[in-house]
Amino acid sequence: MKKIDLHTHTDISDGSETPEAAVCLAKSLGLAAIAVTDHDTAAGVKRAKAEGEKCGVEVVSGIELGCGWHGSEVHMLGYGVDPDDRGLASVLDRIVRDRHERNVKMAKLLSDDGIEIDVAELERRHPGSVIGRPHFALCLVEAGIAESVKDAFNRFLDPGRKYYVRRHFLSLEEGAELIIAAGGRPVIAHPLQYKLSDEGMTELLEKAVSVGVCGLECRYSGYGEETVQRLLKLAADYGLCPTGGSDWHGSHKPHISMGSGEHGELCVPYDYLEALMKR
């Protein structure tokens, strides 16, 4: 069976490795295809595709968008988007500006407590990258304030924590419309992350289907087979294509391995990609 990974991040957003290095790793792992799904940017897609052509790995152009949902956040993956689409680029530019304003506000909150993070320096250290909370988390780890990126989020940067600043999110409708207009297929990412009740999940999926979402990420790092089967049934019930990916971030999330997840539980068949791209 040909294996794939449809959820990876590079240093163009909050991963540790370049797009080229991500593709080379996929090759070394024997993956037939990966999707580069950086947060709020498709700037690494062309580089990844060029590397994929060199080494024989299929690279799917992707993106991951944060969408607002009842005062919280739902992530939407987009597959097959055109990275040169003008409408997509315009909205992503607006999102990056909004992220910058949020970063400045977060830095001020941290500075008020004697924790200095220079946003301009972060941008210089990560040229071409979309700067966000993960970069702040890394700074907190480097300063010895947090033990890990996960610890930094749990104690300082997650919603409800002292240094969290909410930014503007696209609605589910806006996210789906943006992806579709750019030639892509919208997919709801890691559905268990939102900790919804059965009723809440029903509401989310009904809304998602109504706005054009065509897939649900059923296989994901840490999801056991019982969970996967439950999500596959949900996908079938709502006419959604099942997808899967690790949410690999390189050394920034060392507990997650590309293609295999946290403990080797992840196995995403190439059939998922074929079915999704036919939608």
Secondary structure, DSSP 8 states (H G I E B T S, - for coil): --EEEEEE--TTTT-SS-HHHHHHHHHHTT-SEEEE--BT--TTHHHHHHHHHHHT-EEEEEEEEEEEETTEEEEEEEES--TT-HHHHHHHHHHHHHHHHHHHHHHHHHHHTT----HHHHHHHSTT----HHHHHHHHHHTTS-SSHHHHIIIIISTTSTT------B-HHHHHHHHHHTT-EEEE--GGGG---HHHHHHHHHHHHHTT--EEEEEETT--HHHHHHHHHHHHHTT-EEEEE--B-GGGSTT-BTTTBTTS---EEHHHHHHHHT-
